[in-house]
Amino acid sequence: MFFDDWFGLFRILIIGVLAYGALIFLLLASGKRTLSKWNAFDFVVTIALGSTLATVIMSKDVSFAEGVFALGLLVGLQFVITWLSVRFDWAEKLVKAKPTLLFNKGEFIREAMKRQRVAEAEVRMAIRAKGVAAVEEIEAVVLETDGSFSVIKKSATDSRSALSDVS
């Protein structure tokens, strides 16, 4: 059907603006962590928020109050899970993957690269993106939990403390 009536469009306009405003308020109130770089858990929550917002806007069967409650529930659960994950190791392990060492002291770690589905060319690209021309200048490359690469240049000290939580 192309067009039913003006009331349907007016409802979408009003509910859409109100629900969008409520979502922005809830996200701002929940803090920076909700909007940080995504890991798998954050991705799922973000998709759920988008789906819920779309349902609130488009479905006549869901009231504005029910929609805002659902959005608040998702944001609240995100807050609780992240609060738990910074205080308890078991919770952090539940929602976050560990960073993976892909390149170490001049050697590509092929097994880790295969397990994480990362090609050597991608590691080299990450090194070039840091403005480094020679892999010999690099101490390590880490695939972070959000999918980004961290490139660590060799330092004058032998300390590798930044790699202590990397598997």
NUSE-537335 format. One record per residue: residue in one letter; chain; x, y, z of N, C-alpha, C, O in turn. Coordinates in steps of 0.2 Angstrom, whole numbers. Example, Ala and Ser with C-alpha at 12.3 -4.5 7.8 and 13.67 -1.06 7.14 Angstrom:
<recs>
rest_kette_n.u_n.v_n.w_ca.u_ca.v_ca.w_c.u_c.v_c.w_o.u_o.v_o.w
A_A_66_-28_39_62_-22_39_66_-16_39_71_-17_42
S_A_64_-11_35_68_-5_36_64_0_39_67_6_40
</recs>
This chain:
<recs>
rest_kette_n.u_n.v_n.w_ca.u_ca.v_ca.w_c.u_c.v_c.w_o.u_o.v_o.w
M_A_4_-6_0_0_0_0_4_6_0_9_6_4
F_A_3_11_-4_7_17_-5_6_22_1_10_25_3
F_A_-1_24_2_-2_29_7_-9_27_10_-14_26_7
D_A_-9_27_17_-15_26_20_-19_32_22_-24_34_20
D_A_-16_36_26_-19_43_29_-13_47_32_-8_45_33
W_A_-15_53_33_-10_58_35_-9_57_43_-3_58_45
F_A_-13_54_46_-13_52_53_-7_48_55_-3_49_59
G_A_-6_43_50_0_38_51_7_42_50_11_40_54
L_A_7_46_45_13_50_45_14_55_50_20_55_53
F_A_9_58_53_10_62_59_12_58_65_16_61_69
R_A_9_52_66_11_48_71_18_47_71_22_47_76
I_A_21_45_65_28_43_64_32_49_66_37_48_69
L_A_30_55_64_34_61_65_34_62_72_40_63_75
I_A_29_62_76_29_64_83_32_58_87_37_60_91
I_A_30_52_86_34_47_90_41_46_88_45_45_93
G_A_43_47_82_50_47_80_54_52_83_59_50_86
V_A_52_58_83_56_63_87_56_62_94_61_63_97
L_A_51_60_97_51_59_105_55_53_106_59_53_111
A_A_54_47_103_58_41_104_66_43_103_70_40_107
Y_A_67_46_97_74_48_96_77_52_102_83_51_104
G_A_73_57_104_76_61_109_77_58_116_81_59_119
A_A_72_53_117_73_49_123_79_44_123_82_44_128
L_A_80_41_117_86_37_116_93_41_117_97_39_120
I_A_93_47_114_99_52_115_100_53_122_105_53_125
F_A_94_55_126_95_56_133_97_50_137_102_51_141
L_A_95_44_135_97_38_139_104_37_137_108_35_142
L_A_106_38_131_113_36_130_118_41_133_123_39_136
L_A_116_48_133_120_53_136_120_51_144_126_52_147
A_A_115_50_147_115_48_154_118_42_156_121_42_162
S_A_119_37_151_123_31_153_130_32_153_134_27_155
G_A_133_37_150_140_38_150_144_36_143_141_33_139
K_A_150_38_143_154_37_137_155_30_135_155_28_129
R_A_155_25_140_156_18_138_151_15_134_152_11_129
T_A_145_17_134_139_15_129_141_17_122_139_13_118
L_A_144_22_121_146_24_114_153_23_112_155_26_107
S_A_157_19_116_164_18_114_165_13_108_160_11_105
K_A_171_12_106_172_7_101_169_1_103_169_-1_108
W_A_166_-3_98_162_-9_99_167_-15_99_171_-16_96
N_A_165_-19_104_166_-26_104_160_-30_102_155_-27_101
A_A_160_-36_102_154_-40_100_148_-38_104_143_-38_102
F_A_149_-38_111_143_-36_115_140_-29_114_134_-29_113
D_A_145_-24_113_142_-18_111_139_-18_104_134_-14_104
F_A_141_-21_100_138_-22_93_131_-25_94_126_-22_91
V_A_130_-30_98_123_-33_99_119_-28_102_113_-27_100
V_A_121_-24_107_117_-19_111_115_-14_106_109_-11_106
T_A_120_-11_102_118_-6_97_113_-8_92_109_-4_90
I_A_114_-14_89_109_-16_84_102_-17_88_97_-15_85
A_A_102_-19_94_95_-20_98_92_-13_99_86_-12_98
L_A_96_-8_101_94_-1_101_91_1_95_85_4_95
G_A_94_0_89_92_3_83_85_-1_81_81_2_79
S_A_85_-7_82_79_-11_81_73_-9_85_67_-8_83
T_A_74_-8_91_69_-6_96_67_1_94_61_3_94
L_A_71_6_92_69_13_90_65_12_84_60_16_83
A_A_67_8_79_63_7_73_56_5_74_51_7_71
T_A_56_0_79_49_-3_81_45_2_84_39_3_83
V_A_48_6_89_44_11_92_41_16_87_35_18_87
I_A_45_18_82_43_23_77_38_20_72_33_24_71
M_A_39_14_70_35_11_65_29_7_67_24_7_63
S_A_29_4_73_23_0_75_18_4_79_19_7_84
K_A_12_3_77_6_6_80_5_2_86_1_4_91
D_A_7_-4_87_6_-9_92_10_-8_98_9_-10_104
V_A_15_-3_98_20_-2_103_19_5_105_20_10_101
S_A_17_7_111_16_13_114_23_17_115_28_14_115
F_A_22_23_115_28_27_116_31_25_123_38_24_123
A_A_27_25_128_30_23_135_33_16_135_38_15_138
E_A_30_11_131_33_5_131_40_5_127_44_2_129
G_A_40_9_122_46_10_118_52_13_122_57_10_122
V_A_50_18_126_55_21_130_57_17_135_63_16_137
F_A_53_13_138_55_8_143_59_3_140_64_1_144
A_A_58_0_134_62_-5_131_69_-2_130_74_-5_131
L_A_69_4_127_76_7_126_80_8_133_86_7_133
G_A_76_11_138_79_11_145_82_5_147_87_5_150
L_A_78_-1_146_80_-7_148_87_-9_145_91_-12_148
L_A_87_-8_139_93_-10_135_99_-6_137_105_-9_138
V_A_98_1_138_104_5_140_105_3_148_111_3_149
G_A_100_2_152_102_0_159_106_-7_159_110_-8_163
L_A_104_-12_155_107_-18_155_115_-17_153_119_-20_155
Q_A_115_-13_148_122_-11_145_126_-8_151_132_-10_152
F_A_123_-4_155_127_-1_160_129_-6_166_134_-6_168
V_A_124_-10_167_125_-15_172_131_-20_170_135_-21_174
I_A_131_-22_164_136_-27_162_143_-23_161_147_-27_163
T_A_143_-17_159_149_-14_159_152_-12_166_158_-12_167
W_A_147_-11_171_149_-9_178_152_-16_181_157_-15_184
L_A_149_-21_179_151_-28_182_158_-29_179_163_-32_182
S_A_159_-28_172_165_-30_169_171_-26_171_177_-29_170
V_A_170_-20_173_176_-17_176_178_-18_183_183_-16_186
R_A_173_-22_186_174_-24_193_176_-31_195_179_-33_200
F_A_174_-35_190_175_-43_191_177_-46_184_175_-45_179
D_A_183_-50_185_186_-53_180_181_-57_176_181_-58_170
W_A_177_-61_180_173_-66_176_168_-62_172_166_-65_166
A_A_166_-57_174_161_-53_169_165_-50_163_162_-50_158
E_A_171_-48_164_174_-45_158_176_-51_153_175_-49_147
K_A_178_-57_156_179_-62_151_173_-64_148_173_-67_142
L_A_167_-63_151_160_-65_148_159_-61_142_156_-63_137
V_A_160_-54_142_158_-49_137_164_-47_132_162_-44_127
K_A_170_-48_134_176_-46_130_180_-51_128_182_-56_132
A_A_183_-51_122_188_-55_120_195_-53_122_195_-47_124
K_A_200_-57_122_206_-54_124_210_-52_118_209_-54_112
P_A_214_-47_119_218_-45_113_223_-50_111_225_-55_115
T_A_225_-51_104_229_-56_101_235_-53_98_235_-49_94
L_A_241_-56_100_247_-54_98_248_-58_91_247_-64_90
L_A_249_-53_85_249_-56_79_256_-56_76_258_-59_71
F_A_260_-51_79_267_-50_76_271_-49_83_270_-45_87
N_A_277_-52_83_281_-52_89_288_-52_88_291_-57_85
K_A_292_-47_89_299_-47_89_302_-49_82_306_-54_81
G_A_299_-46_77_301_-48_70_297_-54_66_299_-56_61
E_A_293_-57_70_290_-64_67_282_-63_67_279_-61_72
F_A_279_-65_62_272_-65_61_270_-72_65_273_-77_64
I_A_265_-71_69_262_-77_73_257_-80_68_251_-78_69
R_A_259_-84_64_254_-87_59_248_-91_62_242_-90_59
E_A_249_-94_67_243_-98_70_238_-93_73_232_-94_72
A_A_240_-88_76_236_-83_79_232_-79_73_226_-77_74
M_A_236_-78_68_233_-74_62_228_-78_59_223_-76_57
K_A_229_-85_58_224_-89_55_218_-90_60_212_-89_57
R_A_219_-90_66_213_-91_71_209_-84_71_203_-85_72
Q_A_212_-79_70_209_-72_70_207_-70_63_204_-65_62
R_A_208_-74_58_207_-73_51_210_-66_49_206_-62_46
V_A_216_-65_50_220_-59_48_225_-61_43_229_-66_45
A_A_226_-58_38_231_-59_33_237_-55_35_237_-49_38
E_A_243_-57_32_249_-54_33_249_-47_31_252_-42_33
A_A_246_-46_25_245_-39_22_241_-34_26_243_-28_26
E_A_237_-37_30_233_-32_35_237_-30_40_237_-24_42
V_A_242_-34_43_247_-32_48_251_-27_45_253_-22_48
R_A_254_-29_39_259_-24_36_255_-17_35_258_-12_36
M_A_249_-17_33_245_-11_32_245_-7_38_245_-1_38
A_A_243_-10_44_243_-7_50_250_-4_52_250_2_55
I_A_255_-7_51_262_-5_52_263_2_48_266_7_50
R_A_261_1_41_262_7_37_258_13_39_260_19_38
A_A_252_11_41_247_17_44_250_21_50_249_26_51
K_A_255_18_53_258_21_59_265_25_56_268_28_60
G_A_266_25_49_271_28_46_278_25_47_283_28_47
V_A_278_18_48_284_14_48_285_11_42_280_7_39
A_A_291_11_39_293_8_33_296_1_34_295_-3_29
A_A_299_0_40_302_-7_41_299_-11_47_299_-8_52
V_A_297_-17_45_294_-21_51_300_-22_56_298_-24_62
E_A_306_-21_55_311_-22_60_311_-17_65_314_-18_71
E_A_307_-11_64_307_-6_69_301_-8_74_300_-4_79
I_A_297_-13_73_291_-14_76_293_-20_81_296_-25_80
E_A_291_-19_88_291_-24_93_285_-29_92_286_-35_93
A_A_279_-26_91_273_-31_91_267_-27_88_267_-21_87
V_A_263_-31_85_256_-29_83_251_-33_86_251_-39_86
V_A_246_-30_89_241_-33_93_234_-32_89_233_-26_87
L_A_230_-37_89_223_-36_86_219_-35_93_218_-39_97
E_A_216_-29_94_213_-27_100_206_-30_100_203_-33_94
T_A_202_-30_105_196_-33_106_190_-29_102_185_-32_100
D_A_192_-23_99_187_-19_95_188_-20_88_185_-17_84
G_A_193_-24_86_195_-26_79_201_-21_76_203_-22_71
S_A_203_-16_80_208_-12_78_215_-15_79_216_-20_83
F_A_220_-12_76_227_-15_77_231_-10_81_230_-4_80
S_A_235_-12_86_239_-8_89_246_-10_87_248_-16_87
V_A_250_-5_85_257_-6_83_262_-3_88_261_3_89
I_A_266_-7_91_271_-5_96_278_-5_93_280_-10_91
K_A_280_1_93_287_2_91_292_-1_96_291_-1_102
K_A_298_-3_94_303_-5_98_305_1_103_305_7_100
S_A_307_0_109_309_5_113_316_4_116_319_-2_115
A_A_319_9_119_326_8_122_326_3_128_331_0_129
T_A_320_2_131_320_-2_137_317_-9_134_315_-10_129
D_A_318_-14_138_316_-21_137_309_-22_140_307_-28_139
S_A_306_-17_143_299_-18_146_294_-19_140_294_-16_135
R_A_290_-24_142_284_-26_138_278_-25_142_273_-29_140
S_A_277_-21_146_272_-20_151_265_-19_148_260_-21_150
A_A_265_-16_142_259_-14_138_256_-21_135_250_-21_133
L_A_260_-26_135_258_-32_132_256_-37_137_254_-43_136
S_A_255_-35_143_254_-40_149_247_-44_148_247_-49_151
D_A_242_-41_145_236_-44_145_234_-47_138_228_-49_137
V_A_239_-48_134_238_-50_127_240_-57_127_245_-60_130
S_A_236_-61_123_237_-68_123_240_-70_116_241_-76_114
</recs>
